[in-house]
Amino acid sequence: MRILHFCALILLVAAAAYVYEIKFESTLRAERVAKMRVDVRRERDAIAALRAEWATLDNPARIQSLSRRHLQLRPAEATQFDALQGLPDKPPSLVSPEAADAIAVIIENPDITRTGSVPAKPKKKLEPKTEQKPEQKTDQKAEQR
C-alpha cells in the first residue's frame, strides 16, 4: 500500500511540473504575441506616416510651385508652332525589312515545333512487326535449345 501511495505522489509531482512547464511556455508565447502586435501597430503607423508624406510630396500644386521656382520654363507661344510642311522628313528605318517574323514563320510552317532551347529530336520510324506463325515459333525455340 505504501508503494502505491509513493507512486501516486511521484505521479502527482510529475504532473504538477508538466502543468507548470505548459503554463510557463504559454506565458512566453503570449508575451511574444503581444510584442508582435506592438511591432505590427508600429509598422502600420510608419506606413500611414509615409503615405501622408507621399501625398504631400505628390501634390500637383506643390510640384507646380517648385517647377516655377527652380525651372526656367515658359508657356508655349503660338509662334512656336510650325506647319506640317516645315517638319523634317521621316528618319530612315533602323530595322531591316528582311527580318522575319518568328510567329509568322511558325504559322506558315506548322511542321516545325520548337520547345525553347532544347532542340527537337528526330523522330524514328517504327518498322512494322511481322507476326510469326506458331510453327515458326516452336522451330525457333527448338533451335535455341
C-alpha positions, -999 to 999 in steps of 0.1 A, spaced: 0 0 0 28 24 8 44 17 -26 12 26 -43 9 59 -23 46 67 -31 40 61 -69 8 82 -68 28 110 -51 55 108 -77 29 109 -105 13 140 -89 46 158 -86 55 150 -122 20 161 -134 24 194 -115 58 200 -130 44 193 -165 15 217 -160 39 244 -147 60 239 -178 30 243 -201 19 274 -182 54 289 -185 55 283 -223 21 297 -228 30 328 -209 62 333 -230 42 328 -262 15 353 -250 43 378 -243 57 372 -278 23 377 -294 18 409 -275 52 422 -287 45 412 -323 12 431 -321 30 462 -309 55 458 -337 27 454 -363 9 485 -349 42 505 -351 48 494 -387 12 503 -397 17 538 -381 50 542 -400 33 531 -433 5 557 -426 30 584 -420 49 575 -452 16 576 -472 8 610 -458 43 623 -467 40 608 -502 6 625 -506 22 658 -496 52 654 -519 30 642 -548 6 672 -545 3 688 -580 2 723 -566 34 718 -547 51 704 -578 38 734 -599 53 759 -574 86 740 -573 88 740 -611 81 777 -613 108 784 -586 136 761 -599 130 756 -636 133 783 -663 102 772 -682 78 795 -700 44 787 -715 44 778 -752 35 806 -775 15 804 -807 45 814 -828 65 784 -817 42 760 -837 50 752 -873 30 739 -902 34 703 -913 54 713 -944 81 728 -922 87 695 -904 117 674 -914 113 641 -934 107 609 -917 140 594 -904 152 562 -921 140 529 -905 167 513 -884 151 479 -885 159 459 -917 127 450 -935 141 415 -942 138 405 -906 115 375 -904 86 375 -880 91 345 -857 54 339 -852 47 342 -889 73 315 -896 57 292 -871 23 298 -886 35 292 -921 54 260 -912 34 241 -887 57 211 -890 84 229 -872 79 226 -835 103 245 -812 104 239 -775 126 267 -761 163 260 -761 160 222 -764 165 211 -800 139 187 -813 149 151 -816 144 134 -850 115 110 -850 124 74 -856 103 54 -880 90 22 -865 93 -9 -886 61 -30 -887 64 -62 -868 55 -93 -887 38 -119 -868 53 -154 -870 32 -184 -874 31 -207 -843 50 -234 -862 79 -209 -867 80 -200 -831 83 -236 -819 111 -242 -845 130 -211 -832 126 -224 -796 139 -258 -806 169 -242 -823 178 -222 -792 180 -253 -771 
